[in-house]
Amino acid sequence: MKKAILLLLVSLGPILSAQQVAILKYGGGGDWYANPTAVPNLVKYCNEHIQTYIEEKIETVEASSTEIFNYPIVFMTGHGNVSFSAEEIDGLRKYLLAGGFLHISDNYGLDKYIRTELKRVFPNLTLQEIPYDHPIYHQDYNFNGLPKIHEHDGKRAQGFGLFYKGRLICFYDYECDLSDGWEDQVVHNDPPALREKALQMGANLIAYVFKN
């Protein structure tokens, strides 16, 4: 009996292994390291509420490194300039075409830079607003678009995406500050209900990526 149990555990090894996620480090002077508690909090939330098994240690990765292929989803945020090198452009393109997923959270000030850089990665693809009936808004939690976490310019929160052959490979939250809502409560003093919405939408991102 013990031998049978051992063989079963061995056979389940890959299933029981934790997934890992990473934060994208980039050049140009922008604060890629912003919101340090955001992704760790999201991972804990997902493990507790949607039964994922994600390693709680969050890695940092550069697009030019082959290590990026170890992560099903990579998170990116910041307030300012983004500048990808030619090697990073090539690496990010290969990662996304190979099945990887990039989530970009505009922490206010990122927009004009990231749109330019994404065009360098995929000259023939265009960011398009994702319709509210898209599955990314309807995983474990249902949303009619992105929740508005922080107000900046009086614009509505929007979720944009890059699609390649019908597959969503990049999700970009704009005028939303989604990752701010994942941070420790003391950082921004957001109401608990608002943080919950941000974490639920983040959990939808994770669930969608793991299923697709």
Summary of the structure (lengths in Angstrom):
residues: 212
radius of gyration: 17.5
end to end distance: 37.1
largest distance: 64.9
contacts: 665
relative contact order: 0.16
helix: 41%
strand: 20%
